[in-house]
Amino acid sequence: MLDIKVLGPGCVNCVKLESMVKEVVAQQGLEATVEKITDYTRYADFGVLLTPGLVVNGKVLASGKIPTKQTLEHWLCDMAKQKIQ
């Protein structure tokens, strides 16, 4: 199961990233928990200074930008495969 965290205060880009993550998880049939973290003091726990941030299984995959949907699909599917092996 993927542990996905979307970091951001609730700005347009943060909401868009969270929505895209949930869409990709559903479309790809991935087992995942998606958590939205809006408390800026917790961003530093992940080393994220710019939002939106994307953390999957404790690894920061994006900070300060929104990946394309295709890139997001690639990342999440790869991370899911790594979990299985």
Sequence and secondary structure as in RCSB ss.txt:
>XXXX:A:sequence
MLDIKVLGPGCVNCVKLESMVKEVVAQQGLEATVEKITDYTRYADFGVLLTPGLVVNGKVLASGKIPTKQTLEHW
LCDMAKQKIQ
>XXXX:A:secstr
 EEEEEE SS HHHHHHHHHHHHHHHHHT  EEEEEE  HHHHGGGT  SSSEEEETTEEEEESS   HHHHHHH
HHHHHHHHH 
